[in-house]
Each structure stands twice: as C-alpha cells, then as structure tokens.
Amino acid sequence: MRLASVHTYPVKGCHRLDHDGARVEPWGLAGDRRWMVIDADGVGVTQRETTELVRLRAVPRDGGLVLTAAGRPELDVAEPGGDATVAVRVFGNRLPVDAVPAGPAADDWLTALLGRSVRLVHLRHPARHLAPGNRAHDTGGQVSFADEYPLLLAATASLDALNDWLAEAGEEPVPITRFRSNLVVEGAPAWAEDGWAGRRLRVGAAVFRAAGPCDRCVVTTTDQETGVRGREPLRTLARHRNIGRKLLFGLHLVPETPGVVAVGDPVTVDG
C-alpha cells in the first residue's frame, strides 16, 4: 500500500487543499480545521446546512490565512491575538470549547459569501468537544474542529467498489473528494480498512491508531466543486454499507507518533 494523496481543510467545511505532504501533529495534520465559521448561537456552520461553503478556499500563511472565493475580493486574516475568547460548539450537542474571534472584517466577508450572519473563530489550543466515553478511542483534548477524530482515511479500492454499485444502479460515479478525507491510500483490497480498527498504521514517519469506521452524512451528496446536492452516494451506501444503522465509508485515525507524511509513502498495518 502507498499514500496516494494528502488533504487539509483549514476552515471547517471549506474547499480542500491538496498537498504533496504534511506534518502530523497530535491533533491532526498541520493547519487542518483550526478555523470554523459559527452562527449566532456559537455553533459551527458546515456543508450540512450551507453548501455555499464549497466556494470558500482558505490558504494558511505564517500567522494567519487568506480567504478567496469566486466573485469575492481576497481577504487576508491574521491569526487573532489577545485573551478574549468565545465558547463555541462543533455541533449543538457537543461540549463547548474556547475559540478566538477573527474579527469583523472576516465576519462581514463570510456573511456576504454565505448569505447569512456568521462569524469566524480560531482554535488556538485543541480541546475536547466530545464527552469521555463517546468515542471508541478517546483522544481527550487532542482534536481540532474535526467532527470526531483528528484524521480521516479513505481507500481508492473501496471507492471503486462503491462506484461499481453506483454504475449497477444507473448512477454516476463519485470522486474520492466527496468523502473529505485527509489521507487516501491505494493498494489495499476494497473494504480492507474495516479490519484495521484498533490496529496501528504506519505512514511514512508517522504512526496512527485506527479508531474505527466513519459514519457518513449528507455532505457526501454535495459536489465539492459546485455545491450541487443529489442523493448519491448515501442511497447506495444505505443498500450496501448499512452496518449497525450507520452508513460506513472511511476510517478514523488518531496520531500516536507525529511525523511527516508524503504522497508515495508506504502504508503498513501492524497487529
């Protein structure tokens, strides 16, 4: 097996960034999901309810990031300083964490882009947002604004199998980008990752604990280039990958040994 691609999402829900390699930190890939758009109640805004987020491209720079979107002026956002924080939640039923407001310029820019009143916040210190016992492998406070775990892995052979099912149903294939993974691996049999839960994965210089499969949501039905939403691949996953009332695709990972990963790195599974 080898690492086929590497991706980050600097602002939760935004368009992906593709990388040749990335540094693995205890809470995920460097720069991944450390910013989040929130609503008036301090709850994260995601593609589940706002598909316009696919238009948002965020590129980190030293001390901040640059926001761009078609038809909008570029905005440079400095990483906010000071001690003022706000309590935010990744989802409404999650534990609150302290984040730092990015400021009115970023808020106004994103409000105009998304067509609703929002704010941008930065997670200065990774923090627990799921109560103890809610995850098979508790990461404690070592997580960004990611939904559950620090990283998500997807396998190309599993996508090929899913696309075969879609073709049999007369549906168009979907790209791997629908699943918004951080690491994509090739060379494993379809659905081999189902058997990796609880085991260690070595990717380049980094070691991960496989925490278990990922339950998919409506975001997978959203074209990540246009924002157009359909019914697939969720409908087909419901027919073929409904396991324990969860529609499974991909594998959650928890870093155990930080390091650098790069496209082409060998991927091995221990134990």
C-alpha positions in Angstrom: 0.0 0.0 0.0 1.0 3.6 -0.5 -0.2 7.0 0.3 -2.0 8.4 -2.8 -3.0 11.9 -1.7 -3.0 14.3 1.3 -5.7 16.9 2.0 -6.5 19.5 4.6 -9.4 21.8 5.3 -8.1 24.9 7.0 -11.6 26.3 7.8 -14.1 23.5 8.7 -16.4 22.8 5.8 -14.3 24.7 3.2 -12.9 23.5 -0.1 -10.0 21.1 0.4 -6.3 21.9 -0.1 -4.2 19.2 -1.8 -0.7 18.6 -0.6 2.4 16.6 -1.6 3.0 16.1 2.1 2.1 17.3 5.5 3.3 17.3 9.1 1.3 15.1 11.5 0.6 16.7 14.9 -1.1 15.1 17.9 -4.4 16.7 16.9 -4.2 16.0 13.1 -2.5 17.4 10.1 -0.8 20.8 10.5 -3.3 23.5 9.7 -6.3 21.2 9.4 -9.7 22.5 10.7 -8.2 25.1 13.1 -10.7 27.7 12.0 -14.5 27.4 12.0 -17.5 29.5 10.8 -20.1 29.8 13.6 -23.7 31.0 13.7 -25.3 33.5 16.2 -25.5 30.7 18.8 -21.8 29.9 18.6 -22.4 26.5 16.7 -20.3 25.5 13.8 -21.7 26.1 10.3 -21.0 23.2 8.0 -21.9 22.0 4.5 -24.8 20.0 6.0 -26.8 23.2 6.0 -24.7 25.6 3.9 -23.4 24.1 0.7 -22.0 27.6 -0.3 -19.0 26.6 1.9 -17.6 24.7 -1.1 -16.8 28.1 -2.7 -14.6 29.0 0.3 -10.9 28.5 -0.3 -8.6 29.1 2.7 -4.8 29.0 2.4 -2.8 29.2 5.6 0.2 31.6 5.8 2.5 32.3 8.7 0.4 33.9 11.3 -3.0 33.7 9.5 -4.7 32.6 6.4 -6.0 34.0 3.1 -9.7 33.6 2.1 -10.8 33.5 -1.5 -14.0 32.7 -3.4 -15.1 33.3 -7.0 -16.6 36.8 -7.3 -15.3 38.0 -4.0 -12.2 40.1 -3.1 -9.3 38.2 -1.5 -9.2 38.7 2.3 -6.1 38.3 4.5 -6.9 37.2 8.0 -4.4 37.5 10.8 -4.4 34.8 13.5 -6.2 36.7 16.3 -4.3 37.7 19.4 -5.3 38.7 22.8 -7.0 36.8 25.6 -10.7 37.4 24.6 -12.4 34.1 23.7 -15.9 32.9 22.9 -17.4 29.5 23.8 -18.2 27.6 20.6 -19.6 24.1 19.8 -18.7 22.0 16.8 -22.3 20.8 16.9 -25.1 21.9 19.1 -24.9 18.7 21.3 -21.1 18.9 21.8 -19.1 20.3 24.7 -18.1 24.0 24.4 -14.5 24.9 23.6 -12.8 28.3 23.8 -12.0 29.9 20.5 -10.7 33.3 19.5 -12.8 35.6 17.2 -11.1 36.5 13.9 -12.7 40.0 13.8 -15.4 42.0 12.0 -13.6 42.1 8.6 -13.6 38.2 8.4 -17.2 38.1 9.7 -18.5 40.6 7.2 -16.7 38.8 4.3 -18.1 35.4 5.2 -21.6 36.8 5.9 -21.6 38.2 2.3 -20.3 34.9 0.9 -22.8 32.6 2.7 -25.8 34.9 2.7 -26.3 34.6 6.4 -24.9 36.2 9.6 -21.8 34.3 10.7 -18.5 34.7 12.5 -15.1 33.2 12.0 -13.2 31.8 15.0 -9.7 30.3 15.5 -8.9 27.3 17.8 -5.7 28.4 19.4 -5.5 25.3 21.6 -7.0 21.9 20.5 -9.6 20.9 23.1 -12.1 18.2 24.0 -15.5 18.6 22.4 -16.9 15.1 22.8 -17.6 13.8 26.3 -15.5 10.9 27.7 -16.9 7.6 26.6 -18.4 8.9 23.3 -15.6 7.5 21.2 -14.1 4.1 20.9 -10.6 5.6 21.3 -10.8 8.7 23.4 -8.4 11.4 22.1 -9.0 13.7 25.1 -8.3 17.2 24.1 -6.1 16.3 21.1 -8.6 17.2 18.4 -9.2 20.2 16.2 -12.6 21.3 14.9 -12.9 17.9 13.1 -16.2 16.1 13.7 -14.9 13.3 15.8 -11.3 12.2 15.3 -8.1 14.0 14.3 -7.8 12.4 10.8 -9.9 10.5 8.3 -8.5 7.9 5.8 -10.2 6.7 2.6 -9.1 3.9 0.3 -9.3 4.0 -3.5 -10.3 0.4 -3.9 -13.3 0.9 -1.6 -14.3 3.9 -3.8 -14.0 1.7 -6.9 -16.3 -0.9 -5.3 -18.8 1.9 -4.4 -18.7 3.3 -7.9 -19.4 -0.2 -9.3 -22.5 -0.4 -7.2 -23.5 3.1 -8.4 -23.0 2.0 -12.0 -25.2 -1.0 -11.5 -27.9 1.3 -10.2 -27.5 3.6 -13.3 -25.9 6.4 -11.3 -22.8 8.5 -12.0 -19.6 7.7 -10.2 -18.4 9.9 -7.3 -14.9 11.1 -6.7 -12.9 10.5 -3.5 -13.2 14.2 -2.7 -16.9 13.7 -1.7 -15.6 12.0 1.5 -13.4 14.8 2.6 -10.6 12.6 3.9 -7.1 13.7 5.0 -5.2 10.6 3.7 -6.1 8.5 0.7 -4.4 5.1 0.3 -4.1 2.8 -2.6 -3.1 -0.8 -3.0 -5.4 -2.3 -0.4 -8.4 -4.6 -1.3 -11.8 -3.0 -1.1 -13.1 -2.6 2.4 -9.8 -3.9 3.9 -9.9 -0.9 6.3 -12.9 -2.4 8.0 -10.5 -4.8 9.6 -8.0 -2.2 10.7 -9.9 -0.8 13.7 -7.8 -0.9 16.8 -4.6 -1.6 14.9 -1.6 0.6 14.2 -1.0 2.1 10.8 2.4 3.4 9.8 2.5 6.0 7.1 6.0 7.4 6.3 7.4 8.6 9.6 4.1 8.8 11.4 2.2 6.1 13.4 -1.6 6.1 13.8 -4.2 4.2 15.8 -7.1 3.2 13.7 -10.1 4.2 15.7 -12.9 2.7 13.6 -15.1 3.3 10.5 -16.7 6.7 9.7 -20.5 7.1 9.6 -21.3 9.2 6.5 -23.8 12.1 6.3 -25.5 14.3 3.7 -22.2 16.1 2.9 -21.1 13.2 0.7 -24.0 14.0 -1.6 -22.6 17.5 -2.2 -20.5 18.2 -5.3 -17.3 19.7 -3.8 -16.7 21.9 -6.8 -20.2 23.3 -7.4 -22.2 22.8 -4.2 -24.9 20.9 -6.1 -26.5 18.3 -3.9 -28.0 15.0 -5.0 -29.0 11.7 -3.4 -25.8 9.7 -4.0 -23.7 8.1 -2.7 -25.8 7.9 0.5 -28.6 5.9 -1.1 -26.2 3.3 -2.4 -24.3 3.2 0.9 -27.6 2.6 2.6 -28.1 -0.5 0.5 -24.6 -2.0 0.7 -22.8 -0.5 3.7 -25.5 0.0 6.4 -23.8 -1.6 9.4 -25.3 -1.1 12.8 -27.6 1.6 11.3 -24.5 3.6 10.1 -23.6 4.2 6.5 -19.8 3.5 6.6 -17.1 4.7 4.4 -13.6 5.6 5.5 -11.6 5.1 8.7 -10.9 7.5 11.6 -7.3 7.8 12.7 -5.6 9.1 15.9 -1.9 10.1 15.7 0.4 8.2 18.1 3.8 9.2 16.7 3.8 12.6 14.9 6.0 12.9 11.9 5.8 13.9 8.2 3.8 12.0 5.6 4.2 12.4 1.9 2.5 11.1 -1.3 4.1 7.8 -2.2 5.0 6.8 1.4 4.5 3.1 2.1 1.5 2.3 4.3 1.6 -0.7 6.6 -0.8 -2.2 9.2 0.5 -3.8 12.4 -1.0 -6.4 14.6 
